[in-house]
Amino acid sequence: MPVQLNAPVVDDLLPIKGVRIGVAQAGIRKANRKDLTVFLLDEGCAVGAVFTQNRYAAAPVQVCREHLASGAGTRALVINTGNANAGTGEPGLADARQTCTALARCLNIPHEQVLPFSTGVIMEPLPMDRLLAGLPTALADAAQPQHDSGAQWLSAAQGIMTTDTLPKAASVSFDLAGKPIHATGIAKGAGMIRPNMATMLGFLATDAAVAPALMGDLARRLADVSFNRVTVDGDTSTNDSFVVIATGRAGQPVVTDLDSPAGQALVAALTPLAQRLAHAIVRDGEGATKFITVRVDGGRDSQECLLAAYAIAHSPLVKTAFFASDPNLGRILAAVGYAGINDLDIRGIDLRLGDVHVVKQGGRNPDYREEDGARVMKEPEILVHVSLGRGSATETVWTCDFSHDYVTINADYRS
């Protein structure tokens, strides 16, 4: 049973003024499921995004980059699930562009103002007839009165799911410059998760006012402390995308510098929302039974802390040991040892598992008892804390275990 967050309650999700959402069943891969979503943005919204660093970036990622670079602004997003439109060559690019053109004609806007997103099976042609036929239904849904409620955000979270077992959505509210600010986000992902963006799919909107030139940096800052710190299986998707929207409808003075007091307050308020969405992906990892926090401190810099943390988080031997609740903790030490940290002195390493001190100064703690390690390993949420003993840097990564179900889900993914 995945260690998921509970399904979000509609009343907990806040509508964001300036954003309307429509969802349709287009039959892109499976019948009778939500699989086509549109976000319609009022004029004046500011948008920023970060994307996968996989060199095999999907067609919609390439088109999104082109459209954002054009400087035309963004008025709509279109997202399909069931088909990634990745590894599809020039025909895939043509399909992504046709999708933008079709939606732009419906909205009477330039096609560069539409950003496309896809998720699902790689290297299969996008069924354009079904996708295009579904757009009017999604637009009609966006025009309904409920677009002013949080219910549409939940519907969108359901509409972008693939192997997810639960929709992932959350909201926060806070004050900025004396004005109440709302923010809501959704995400999808359960496998092929190791974001490496400069997510999975993630969409976060706030009614705060932010200068358009800052939006790319805002998206990067949020991704770097949330989606870029989670991993399920170490695979970086071809379609990872994280979009941040600021509608400016809250009426507070425009944030023009993210390092100003207002900018820092905005980033600090949105970070927990981005992290909650990222954690939800790990908690819903394919076949996951445990949520694991890997904290590495005592590094000379952030990079070597991340090397150690990801070596632990990606190790199949470590992850299967957690699934079995087997305190075979030498596997963690081995991962730290091969992480690629130059001139690492193992005599400085300490390892704690939850409240249990396992390794002291590079060797087994004389007071460590395996039954204590086994007790922690049985818990659904576990902290692995490694100290490198060579500096003051610290980093945290979130991951999950590997179960039999992970293999089953991915073996049957296309059926």
Protein Blocks (a to p, Z undefined) as FASTA:
>chain_A
ZZbdddddfklpccdehiacddddehlmbghiafbdcddddehiacdddddfbfkbcfkl
mmmmmmmmnonopabdcddehiaogakljmlmmmmmmmmmmmmmmnopafklpccddedd
ehiacdfklmmmmmmmmmmmmmpmklmpmklmmmmmmmmpckbcbdcdddddddeehiac
ddddddedjehpacdbfedcdddddfbdcdfklmmmmmmmmmmmmmmmgcfklpacfkbc
cddddehlnopacdfbfkbmklmmmmmmmmmmmmmmmmmmmmmgghiabdcddddehiab
fklmmmmmmmmmmmmklmmmmmnopacfklmmmmmmmnopahiafklpccdehjbcfbgg
hiacfkbcfklmmmmmmpmbdcddddehlajbdcddddddddfklmmmmmmmmZZ
